[in-house]
Amino acid sequence: MHQLDHFFNDGFGWTCRHCHKELGEEAEKASSRLLNEGEAESKKPALSSSALAKWADAARLHLMCPRCGIQEPVSKA
């Protein structure tokens, strides 16, 4: 897969570069993700990174950041 301009994949999922940079200082101060994310005890669990991208369409051709709304097409080739 080619390099994307607005997203990167660190093995955990696609992450928005811009939001990751903005949230970087906050993430460094926070405790380990293992301590915060385990079995969800609430009905609405939240991930430690709000910059984790999701698919913008059912065909999975575009990624979208739920935090800032930026979208980028992803090549299937």
PDB file of N, CA, C and O in Angstrom:
ATOM      1  N   MET A   1       0.847  -1.173   0.000  1.00  0.00           N
ATOM      2  CA  MET A   1       0.000   0.000   0.000  1.00  0.00           C
ATOM      3  C   MET A   1       0.896   1.240   0.000  1.00  0.00           C
ATOM      4  O   MET A   1       1.944   1.261   0.646  1.00  0.00           O
ATOM      5  N   HIS A   2       0.479   2.248  -0.715  1.00  0.00           N
ATOM      6  CA  HIS A   2       1.268   3.472  -0.803  1.00  0.00           C
ATOM      7  C   HIS A   2       1.168   4.293   0.480  1.00  0.00           C
ATOM      8  O   HIS A   2       0.276   4.077   1.300  1.00  0.00           O
ATOM      9  N   GLN A   3       2.079   5.219   0.640  1.00  0.00           N
ATOM     10  CA  GLN A   3       2.107   6.107   1.796  1.00  0.00           C
ATOM     11  C   GLN A   3       0.946   7.091   1.711  1.00  0.00           C
ATOM     12  O   GLN A   3       0.708   7.676   0.654  1.00  0.00           O
ATOM     13  N   LEU A   4       0.237   7.275   2.786  1.00  0.00           N
ATOM     14  CA  LEU A   4      -0.869   8.217   2.827  1.00  0.00           C
ATOM     15  C   LEU A   4      -0.406   9.550   3.413  1.00  0.00           C
ATOM     16  O   LEU A   4       0.496   9.587   4.250  1.00  0.00           O
ATOM     17  N   ASP A   5      -1.024  10.634   2.970  1.00  0.00           N
ATOM     18  CA  ASP A   5      -0.630  11.964   3.424  1.00  0.00           C
ATOM     19  C   ASP A   5      -1.155  12.295   4.819  1.00  0.00           C
ATOM     20  O   ASP A   5      -0.454  12.920   5.614  1.00  0.00           O
ATOM     21  N   HIS A   6      -2.383  11.881   5.117  1.00  0.00           N
ATOM     22  CA  HIS A   6      -3.026  12.301   6.362  1.00  0.00           C
ATOM     23  C   HIS A   6      -3.154  11.197   7.403  1.00  0.00           C
ATOM     24  O   HIS A   6      -3.561  11.470   8.532  1.00  0.00           O
ATOM     25  N   PHE A   7      -2.817   9.956   7.054  1.00  0.00           N
ATOM     26  CA  PHE A   7      -2.975   8.843   7.981  1.00  0.00           C
ATOM     27  C   PHE A   7      -1.739   7.960   7.976  1.00  0.00           C
ATOM     28  O   PHE A   7      -1.029   7.883   6.974  1.00  0.00           O
ATOM     29  N   PHE A   8      -1.483   7.293   9.096  1.00  0.00           N
ATOM     30  CA  PHE A   8      -0.417   6.298   9.172  1.00  0.00           C
ATOM     31  C   PHE A   8      -0.941   5.096   9.943  1.00  0.00           C
ATOM     32  O   PHE A   8      -1.881   5.211  10.730  1.00  0.00           O
ATOM     33  N   ASN A   9      -0.328   3.948   9.713  1.00  0.00           N
ATOM     34  CA  ASN A   9      -0.733   2.727  10.391  1.00  0.00           C
ATOM     35  C   ASN A   9       0.437   2.232  11.221  1.00  0.00           C
ATOM     36  O   ASN A   9       1.480   1.863  10.681  1.00  0.00           O
ATOM     37  N   ASP A  10       0.261   2.226  12.536  1.00  0.00           N
ATOM     38  CA  ASP A  10       1.321   1.794  13.438  1.00  0.00           C
ATOM     39  C   ASP A  10       1.137   0.352  13.900  1.00  0.00           C
ATOM     40  O   ASP A  10       1.760  -0.076  14.872  1.00  0.00           O
ATOM     41  N   GLY A  11       0.285  -0.392  13.208  1.00  0.00           N
ATOM     42  CA  GLY A  11       0.021  -1.779  13.572  1.00  0.00           C
ATOM     43  C   GLY A  11      -1.244  -1.933  14.408  1.00  0.00           C
ATOM     44  O   GLY A  11      -1.746  -3.046  14.565  1.00  0.00           O
ATOM     45  N   PHE A  12      -1.758  -0.846  14.938  1.00  0.00           N
ATOM     46  CA  PHE A  12      -2.970  -0.893  15.752  1.00  0.00           C
ATOM     47  C   PHE A  12      -4.179  -0.437  14.963  1.00  0.00           C
ATOM     48  O   PHE A  12      -5.312  -0.778  15.304  1.00  0.00           O
ATOM     49  N   GLY A  13      -3.947   0.334  13.909  1.00  0.00           N
ATOM     50  CA  GLY A  13      -5.019   0.873  13.080  1.00  0.00           C
ATOM     51  C   GLY A  13      -4.557   2.162  12.433  1.00  0.00           C
ATOM     52  O   GLY A  13      -3.479   2.668  12.744  1.00  0.00           O
ATOM     53  N   TRP A  14      -5.364   2.690  11.540  1.00  0.00           N
ATOM     54  CA  TRP A  14      -5.026   3.935  10.856  1.00  0.00           C
ATOM     55  C   TRP A  14      -5.276   5.106  11.796  1.00  0.00           C
ATOM     56  O   TRP A  14      -6.340   5.209  12.407  1.00  0.00           O
ATOM     57  N   THR A  15      -4.282   5.988  11.906  1.00  0.00           N
ATOM     58  CA  THR A  15      -4.351   7.126  12.813  1.00  0.00           C
ATOM     59  C   THR A  15      -4.130   8.410  12.035  1.00  0.00           C
ATOM     60  O   THR A  15      -3.273   8.465  11.153  1.00  0.00           O
ATOM     61  N   CYS A  16      -4.896   9.438  12.356  1.00  0.00           N
ATOM     62  CA  CYS A  16      -4.767  10.748  11.730  1.00  0.00           C
ATOM     63  C   CYS A  16      -3.467  11.399  12.206  1.00  0.00           C
ATOM     64  O   CYS A  16      -3.240  11.546  13.407  1.00  0.00           O
ATOM     65  N   ARG A  17      -2.623  11.785  11.257  1.00  0.00           N
ATOM     66  CA  ARG A  17      -1.330  12.401  11.599  1.00  0.00           C
ATOM     67  C   ARG A  17      -1.512  13.721  12.349  1.00  0.00           C
ATOM     68  O   ARG A  17      -0.805  13.989  13.321  1.00  0.00           O
ATOM     69  N   HIS A  18      -2.456  14.541  11.901  1.00  0.00           N
ATOM     70  CA  HIS A  18      -2.661  15.863  12.481  1.00  0.00           C
ATOM     71  C   HIS A  18      -3.167  15.775  13.922  1.00  0.00           C
ATOM     72  O   HIS A  18      -2.650  16.452  14.810  1.00  0.00           O
ATOM     73  N   CYS A  19      -4.164  14.951  14.140  1.00  0.00           N
ATOM     74  CA  CYS A  19      -4.729  14.810  15.485  1.00  0.00           C
ATOM     75  C   CYS A  19      -3.749  14.102  16.416  1.00  0.00           C
ATOM     76  O   CYS A  19      -3.658  14.441  17.596  1.00  0.00           O
ATOM     77  N   HIS A  20      -3.026  13.132  15.896  1.00  0.00           N
ATOM     78  CA  HIS A  20      -2.033  12.420  16.705  1.00  0.00           C
ATOM     79  C   HIS A  20      -0.971  13.396  17.213  1.00  0.00           C
ATOM     80  O   HIS A  20      -0.521  13.306  18.355  1.00  0.00           O
ATOM     81  N   LYS A  21      -0.582  14.322  16.351  1.00  0.00           N
ATOM     82  CA  LYS A  21       0.413  15.326  16.738  1.00  0.00           C
ATOM     83  C   LYS A  21      -0.154  16.253  17.817  1.00  0.00           C
ATOM     84  O   LYS A  21       0.536  16.582  18.782  1.00  0.00           O
ATOM     85  N   GLU A  22      -1.408  16.671  17.650  1.00  0.00           N
ATOM     86  CA  GLU A  22      -2.047  17.546  18.628  1.00  0.00           C
ATOM     87  C   GLU A  22      -2.259  16.840  19.963  1.00  0.00           C
ATOM     88  O   GLU A  22      -2.094  17.443  21.023  1.00  0.00           O
ATOM     89  N   LEU A  23      -2.622  15.571  19.907  1.00  0.00           N
ATOM     90  CA  LEU A  23      -2.902  14.813  21.121  1.00  0.00           C
ATOM     91  C   LEU A  23      -1.654  14.193  21.735  1.00  0.00           C
ATOM     92  O   LEU A  23      -1.719  13.617  22.820  1.00  0.00           O
ATOM     93  N   GLY A  24      -0.530  14.305  21.058  1.00  0.00           N
ATOM     94  CA  GLY A  24       0.709  13.666  21.495  1.00  0.00           C
ATOM     95  C   GLY A  24       1.120  14.017  22.904  1.00  0.00           C
ATOM     96  O   GLY A  24       1.488  13.131  23.676  1.00  0.00           O
ATOM     97  N   GLU A  25       1.066  15.283  23.261  1.00  0.00           N
ATOM     98  CA  GLU A  25       1.462  15.706  24.594  1.00  0.00           C
ATOM     99  C   GLU A  25       0.516  15.150  25.648  1.00  0.00           C
ATOM    100  O   GLU A  25       0.954  14.746  26.725  1.00  0.00           O
ATOM    101  N   GLU A  26      -0.769  15.126  25.348  1.00  0.00           N
ATOM    102  CA  GLU A  26      -1.745  14.584  26.287  1.00  0.00           C
ATOM    103  C   GLU A  26      -1.553  13.086  26.463  1.00  0.00           C
ATOM    104  O   GLU A  26      -1.671  12.566  27.573  1.00  0.00           O
ATOM    105  N   ALA A  27      -1.255  12.389  25.364  1.00  0.00           N
ATOM    106  CA  ALA A  27      -1.084  10.939  25.413  1.00  0.00           C
ATOM    107  C   ALA A  27       0.155  10.559  26.216  1.00  0.00           C
ATOM    108  O   ALA A  27       0.159   9.539  26.905  1.00  0.00           O
ATOM    109  N   GLU A  28       1.196  11.363  26.132  1.00  0.00           N
ATOM    110  CA  GLU A  28       2.415  11.071  26.878  1.00  0.00           C
ATOM    111  C   GLU A  28       2.195  11.215  28.378  1.00  0.00           C
ATOM    112  O   GLU A  28       2.826  10.507  29.162  1.00  0.00           O
ATOM    113  N   LYS A  29       1.313  12.115  28.789  1.00  0.00           N
ATOM    114  CA  LYS A  29       1.042  12.342  30.202  1.00  0.00           C
ATOM    115  C   LYS A  29       0.081  11.299  30.770  1.00  0.00           C
ATOM    116  O   LYS A  29       0.073  11.058  31.977  1.00  0.00           O
ATOM    117  N   ALA A  30      -0.719  10.687  29.922  1.00  0.00           N
ATOM    118  CA  ALA A  30      -1.728   9.726  30.372  1.00  0.00           C
ATOM    119  C   ALA A  30      -1.080   8.401  30.768  1.00  0.00           C
ATOM    120  O   ALA A  30       0.051   8.108  30.380  1.00  0.00           O
ATOM    121  N   SER A  31      -1.808   7.617  31.537  1.00  0.00           N
ATOM    122  CA  SER A  31      -1.305   6.302  31.931  1.00  0.00           C
ATOM    123  C   SER A  31      -1.390   5.329  30.759  1.00  0.00           C
ATOM    124  O   SER A  31      -1.975   5.641  29.722  1.00  0.00           O
ATOM    125  N   SER A  32      -0.816   4.179  30.931  1.00  0.00           N
ATOM    126  CA  SER A  32      -0.767   3.174  29.883  1.00  0.00           C
ATOM    127  C   SER A  32      -2.159   2.803  29.393  1.00  0.00           C
ATOM    128  O   SER A  32      -3.115   2.761  30.168  1.00  0.00           O
ATOM    129  N   ARG A  33      -2.261   2.535  28.089  1.00  0.00           N
ATOM    130  CA  ARG A  33      -3.530   2.124  27.499  1.00  0.00           C
ATOM    131  C   ARG A  33      -4.006   0.812  28.110  1.00  0.00           C
ATOM    132  O   ARG A  33      -5.210   0.573  28.202  1.00  0.00           O
ATOM    133  N   LEU A  34      -3.080  -0.033  28.525  1.00  0.00           N
ATOM    134  CA  LEU A  34      -3.458  -1.314  29.128  1.00  0.00           C
ATOM    135  C   LEU A  34      -4.215  -1.127  30.437  1.00  0.00           C
ATOM    136  O   LEU A  34      -5.045  -1.955  30.811  1.00  0.00           O
ATOM    137  N   LEU A  35      -3.919  -0.034  31.127  1.00  0.00           N
ATOM    138  CA  LEU A  35      -4.621   0.237  32.380  1.00  0.00           C
ATOM    139  C   LEU A  35      -6.002   0.832  32.154  1.00  0.00           C
ATOM    140  O   LEU A  35      -6.885   0.716  33.004  1.00  0.00           O
ATOM    141  N   ASN A  36      -6.185   1.471  31.001  1.00  0.00           N
ATOM    142  CA  ASN A  36      -7.454   2.143  30.713  1.00  0.00           C
ATOM    143  C   ASN A  36      -8.405   1.312  29.865  1.00  0.00           C
ATOM    144  O   ASN A  36      -9.621   1.421  30.016  1.00  0.00           O
ATOM    145  N   GLU A  37      -7.874   0.493  28.986  1.00  0.00           N
ATOM    146  CA  GLU A  37      -8.703  -0.288  28.081  1.00  0.00           C
ATOM    147  C   GLU A  37      -8.531  -1.765  28.404  1.00  0.00           C
ATOM    148  O   GLU A  37      -7.438  -2.307  28.241  1.00  0.00           O
ATOM    149  N   GLY A  38      -9.501  -2.369  28.819  1.00  0.00           N
ATOM    150  CA  GLY A  38      -9.487  -3.801  29.068  1.00  0.00           C
ATOM    151  C   GLY A  38     -10.877  -4.259  28.732  1.00  0.00           C
ATOM    152  O   GLY A  38     -11.431  -3.909  27.690  1.00  0.00           O
ATOM    153  N   GLU A  39     -11.427  -5.030  29.606  1.00  0.00           N
ATOM    154  CA  GLU A  39     -12.823  -5.373  29.413  1.00  0.00           C
ATOM    155  C   GLU A  39     -13.650  -4.135  29.736  1.00  0.00           C
ATOM    156  O   GLU A  39     -13.493  -3.519  30.790  1.00  0.00           O
ATOM    157  N   ALA A  40     -14.519  -3.793  28.823  1.00  0.00           N
ATOM    158  CA  ALA A  40     -15.327  -2.592  29.005  1.00  0.00           C
ATOM    159  C   ALA A  40     -16.396  -2.836  30.057  1.00  0.00           C
ATOM    160  O   ALA A  40     -17.175  -3.784  29.954  1.00  0.00           O
ATOM    161  N   GLU A  41     -16.428  -1.987  31.056  1.00  0.00           N
ATOM    162  CA  GLU A  41     -17.432  -2.112  32.102  1.00  0.00           C
ATOM    163  C   GLU A  41     -18.639  -1.222  31.843  1.00  0.00           C
ATOM    164  O   GLU A  41     -19.679  -1.363  32.487  1.00  0.00           O
ATOM    165  N   SER A  42     -18.489  -0.307  30.895  1.00  0.00           N
ATOM    166  CA  SER A  42     -19.625   0.558  30.577  1.00  0.00           C
ATOM    167  C   SER A  42     -20.207   0.152  29.227  1.00  0.00           C
ATOM    168  O   SER A  42     -19.609  -0.626  28.484  1.00  0.00           O
ATOM    169  N   LYS A  43     -21.367   0.684  28.932  1.00  0.00           N
ATOM    170  CA  LYS A  43     -21.999   0.369  27.654  1.00  0.00           C
ATOM    171  C   LYS A  43     -21.412   1.171  26.512  1.00  0.00           C
ATOM    172  O   LYS A  43     -21.619   0.834  25.346  1.00  0.00           O
ATOM    173  N   LYS A  44     -20.676   2.236  26.832  1.00  0.00           N
ATOM    174  CA  LYS A  44     -20.067   3.088  25.821  1.00  0.00           C
ATOM    175  C   LYS A  44     -18.567   3.209  26.089  1.00  0.00           C
ATOM    176  O   LYS A  44     -18.106   4.246  26.565  1.00  0.00           O
ATOM    177  N   PRO A  45     -17.804   2.160  25.787  1.00  0.00           N
ATOM    178  CA  PRO A  45     -16.360   2.245  26.029  1.00  0.00           C
ATOM    179  C   PRO A  45     -15.708   3.242  25.083  1.00  0.00           C
ATOM    180  O   PRO A  45     -16.160   3.420  23.951  1.00  0.00           O
ATOM    181  N   ALA A  46     -14.657   3.884  25.541  1.00  0.00           N
ATOM    182  CA  ALA A  46     -13.934   4.865  24.731  1.00  0.00           C
ATOM    183  C   ALA A  46     -12.493   4.417  24.562  1.00  0.00           C
ATOM    184  O   ALA A  46     -11.858   3.973  25.518  1.00  0.00           O
ATOM    185  N   LEU A  47     -11.974   4.533  23.335  1.00  0.00           N
ATOM    186  CA  LEU A  47     -10.582   4.210  23.089  1.00  0.00           C
ATOM    187  C   LEU A  47      -9.701   5.344  23.582  1.00  0.00           C
ATOM    188  O   LEU A  47     -10.158   6.479  23.717  1.00  0.00           O
ATOM    189  N   SER A  48      -8.445   5.039  23.848  1.00  0.00           N
ATOM    190  CA  SER A  48      -7.537   6.060  24.354  1.00  0.00           C
ATOM    191  C   SER A  48      -7.172   7.087  23.291  1.00  0.00           C
ATOM    192  O   SER A  48      -6.781   8.204  23.628  1.00  0.00           O
ATOM    193  N   SER A  49      -7.292   6.731  22.012  1.00  0.00           N
ATOM    194  CA  SER A  49      -6.961   7.670  20.952  1.00  0.00           C
ATOM    195  C   SER A  49      -8.207   8.043  20.162  1.00  0.00           C
ATOM    196  O   SER A  49      -8.837   7.195  19.529  1.00  0.00           O
ATOM    197  N   SER A  50      -8.549   9.317  20.209  1.00  0.00           N
ATOM    198  CA  SER A  50      -9.687   9.778  19.416  1.00  0.00           C
ATOM    199  C   SER A  50      -9.272  10.068  17.975  1.00  0.00           C
ATOM    200  O   SER A  50     -10.101  10.462  17.155  1.00  0.00           O
ATOM    201  N   ALA A  51      -7.981   9.871  17.666  1.00  0.00           N
ATOM    202  CA  ALA A  51      -7.469  10.110  16.313  1.00  0.00           C
ATOM    203  C   ALA A  51      -7.486   8.842  15.466  1.00  0.00           C
ATOM    204  O   ALA A  51      -7.023   8.860  14.325  1.00  0.00           O
ATOM    205  N   LEU A  52      -8.007   7.746  16.001  1.00  0.00           N
ATOM    206  CA  LEU A  52      -8.083   6.492  15.260  1.00  0.00           C
ATOM    207  C   LEU A  52      -9.131   6.622  14.158  1.00  0.00           C
ATOM    208  O   LEU A  52     -10.296   6.917  14.426  1.00  0.00           O
ATOM    209  N   ALA A  53      -8.701   6.398  12.916  1.00  0.00           N
ATOM    210  CA  ALA A  53      -9.571   6.610  11.753  1.00  0.00           C
ATOM    211  C   ALA A  53     -10.608   5.502  11.604  1.00  0.00           C
ATOM    212  O   ALA A  53     -10.464   4.406  12.146  1.00  0.00           O
ATOM    213  N   LYS A  54     -11.646   5.821  10.860  1.00  0.00           N
ATOM    214  CA  LYS A  54     -12.656   4.820  10.510  1.00  0.00           C
ATOM    215  C   LYS A  54     -12.921   4.932   9.016  1.00  0.00           C
ATOM    216  O   LYS A  54     -12.543   5.915   8.379  1.00  0.00           O
ATOM    217  N   TRP A  55     -13.568   3.926   8.472  1.00  0.00           N
ATOM    218  CA  TRP A  55     -13.892   3.940   7.048  1.00  0.00           C
ATOM    219  C   TRP A  55     -15.051   4.890   6.820  1.00  0.00           C
ATOM    220  O   TRP A  55     -16.040   4.863   7.553  1.00  0.00           O
ATOM    221  N   ALA A  56     -14.930   5.726   5.808  1.00  0.00           N
ATOM    222  CA  ALA A  56     -15.966   6.715   5.504  1.00  0.00           C
ATOM    223  C   ALA A  56     -17.070   6.146   4.621  1.00  0.00           C
ATOM    224  O   ALA A  56     -18.152   6.726   4.533  1.00  0.00           O
ATOM    225  N   ASP A  57     -16.806   5.016   3.966  1.00  0.00           N
ATOM    226  CA  ASP A  57     -17.803   4.418   3.079  1.00  0.00           C
ATOM    227  C   ASP A  57     -17.795   2.902   3.224  1.00  0.00           C
ATOM    228  O   ASP A  57     -16.829   2.317   3.714  1.00  0.00           O
ATOM    229  N   ALA A  58     -18.884   2.275   2.792  1.00  0.00           N
ATOM    230  CA  ALA A  58     -19.024   0.824   2.915  1.00  0.00           C
ATOM    231  C   ALA A  58     -18.037   0.055   2.042  1.00  0.00           C
ATOM    232  O   ALA A  58     -17.676  -1.078   2.362  1.00  0.00           O
ATOM    233  N   ALA A  59     -17.604   0.658   0.952  1.00  0.00           N
ATOM    234  CA  ALA A  59     -16.656   0.001   0.043  1.00  0.00           C
ATOM    235  C   ALA A  59     -15.217   0.064   0.570  1.00  0.00           C
ATOM    236  O   ALA A  59     -14.316  -0.539  -0.014  1.00  0.00           O
ATOM    237  N   ARG A  60     -15.003   0.788   1.665  1.00  0.00           N
ATOM    238  CA  ARG A  60     -13.684   0.952   2.284  1.00  0.00           C
ATOM    239  C   ARG A  60     -12.656   1.544   1.317  1.00  0.00           C
ATOM    240  O   ARG A  60     -11.549   1.028   1.157  1.00  0.00           O
ATOM    241  N   LEU A  61     -13.057   2.633   0.686  1.00  0.00           N
ATOM    242  CA  LEU A  61     -12.170   3.328  -0.243  1.00  0.00           C
ATOM    243  C   LEU A  61     -11.639   4.641   0.330  1.00  0.00           C
ATOM    244  O   LEU A  61     -10.678   5.204  -0.196  1.00  0.00           O
ATOM    245  N   HIS A  62     -12.260   5.134   1.409  1.00  0.00           N
ATOM    246  CA  HIS A  62     -11.853   6.397   2.016  1.00  0.00           C
ATOM    247  C   HIS A  62     -11.761   6.251   3.529  1.00  0.00           C
ATOM    248  O   HIS A  62     -12.644   5.670   4.161  1.00  0.00           O
ATOM    249  N   LEU A  63     -10.678   6.785   4.107  1.00  0.00           N
ATOM    250  CA  LEU A  63     -10.531   6.851   5.556  1.00  0.00           C
ATOM    251  C   LEU A  63     -10.988   8.219   6.034  1.00  0.00           C
ATOM    252  O   LEU A  63     -10.849   9.214   5.322  1.00  0.00           O
ATOM    253  N   MET A  64     -11.543   8.265   7.261  1.00  0.00           N
ATOM    254  CA  MET A  64     -11.990   9.521   7.829  1.00  0.00           C
ATOM    255  C   MET A  64     -11.603   9.575   9.295  1.00  0.00           C
ATOM    256  O   MET A  64     -11.742   8.589  10.020  1.00  0.00           O
ATOM    257  N   CYS A  65     -11.119  10.725   9.729  1.00  0.00           N
ATOM    258  CA  CYS A  65     -10.807  10.937  11.141  1.00  0.00           C
ATOM    259  C   CYS A  65     -12.075  11.431  11.837  1.00  0.00           C
ATOM    260  O   CYS A  65     -12.625  12.458  11.440  1.00  0.00           O
ATOM    261  N   PRO A  66     -12.550  10.729  12.860  1.00  0.00           N
ATOM    262  CA  PRO A  66     -13.765  11.170  13.545  1.00  0.00           C
ATOM    263  C   PRO A  66     -13.559  12.437  14.375  1.00  0.00           C
ATOM    264  O   PRO A  66     -14.528  13.101  14.742  1.00  0.00           O
ATOM    265  N   ARG A  67     -12.315  12.770  14.669  1.00  0.00           N
ATOM    266  CA  ARG A  67     -12.031  13.952  15.488  1.00  0.00           C
ATOM    267  C   ARG A  67     -12.057  15.234  14.662  1.00  0.00           C
ATOM    268  O   ARG A  67     -12.726  16.198  15.032  1.00  0.00           O
ATOM    269  N   CYS A  68     -11.319  15.248  13.524  1.00  0.00           N
ATOM    270  CA  CYS A  68     -11.227  16.476  12.735  1.00  0.00           C
ATOM    271  C   CYS A  68     -12.009  16.408  11.416  1.00  0.00           C
ATOM    272  O   CYS A  68     -12.235  17.437  10.780  1.00  0.00           O
ATOM    273  N   GLY A  69     -12.421  15.206  11.003  1.00  0.00           N
ATOM    274  CA  GLY A  69     -13.244  15.058   9.811  1.00  0.00           C
ATOM    275  C   GLY A  69     -12.481  14.977   8.500  1.00  0.00           C
ATOM    276  O   GLY A  69     -13.099  14.898   7.438  1.00  0.00           O
ATOM    277  N   ILE A  70     -11.150  14.993   8.545  1.00  0.00           N
ATOM    278  CA  ILE A  70     -10.367  14.919   7.308  1.00  0.00           C
ATOM    279  C   ILE A  70     -10.546  13.544   6.668  1.00  0.00           C
ATOM    280  O   ILE A  70     -10.614  12.532   7.366  1.00  0.00           O
ATOM    281  N   GLN A  71     -10.620  13.511   5.337  1.00  0.00           N
ATOM    282  CA  GLN A  71     -10.797  12.260   4.594  1.00  0.00           C
ATOM    283  C   GLN A  71      -9.704  12.112   3.569  1.00  0.00           C
ATOM    284  O   GLN A  71      -9.165  13.097   3.065  1.00  0.00           O
ATOM    285  N   GLU A  72      -9.375  10.847   3.259  1.00  0.00           N
ATOM    286  CA  GLU A  72      -8.371  10.566   2.243  1.00  0.00           C
ATOM    287  C   GLU A  72      -8.708   9.249   1.556  1.00  0.00           C
ATOM    288  O   GLU A  72      -9.054   8.271   2.217  1.00  0.00           O
ATOM    289  N   PRO A  73      -8.607   9.225   0.226  1.00  0.00           N
ATOM    290  CA  PRO A  73      -8.847   7.963  -0.494  1.00  0.00           C
ATOM    291  C   PRO A  73      -7.695   6.997  -0.267  1.00  0.00           C
ATOM    292  O   PRO A  73      -6.536   7.395  -0.146  1.00  0.00           O
ATOM    293  N   VAL A  74      -8.043   5.722  -0.214  1.00  0.00           N
ATOM    294  CA  VAL A  74      -7.054   4.655  -0.026  1.00  0.00           C
ATOM    295  C   VAL A  74      -7.086   3.783  -1.276  1.00  0.00           C
ATOM    296  O   VAL A  74      -8.153   3.342  -1.703  1.00  0.00           O
ATOM    297  N   SER A  75      -5.933   3.539  -1.854  1.00  0.00           N
ATOM    298  CA  SER A  75      -5.855   2.721  -3.056  1.00  0.00           C
ATOM    299  C   SER A  75      -5.931   1.253  -2.699  1.00  0.00           C
ATOM    300  O   SER A  75      -5.267   0.810  -1.762  1.00  0.00           O
ATOM    301  N   LYS A  76      -6.728   0.490  -3.429  1.00  0.00           N
ATOM    302  CA  LYS A  76      -6.843  -0.959  -3.222  1.00  0.00           C
ATOM    303  C   LYS A  76      -5.778  -1.711  -4.001  1.00  0.00           C
ATOM    304  O   LYS A  76      -5.601  -2.912  -3.796  1.00  0.00           O
ATOM    305  N   ALA A  77      -5.068  -1.034  -4.886  1.00  0.00           N
ATOM    306  CA  ALA A  77      -4.068  -1.697  -5.736  1.00  0.00           C
ATOM    307  C   ALA A  77      -2.781  -1.945  -5.011  1.00  0.00           C
ATOM    308  O   ALA A  77      -1.843  -2.493  -5.589  1.00  0.00           O
TER     309      ALA A  77
END
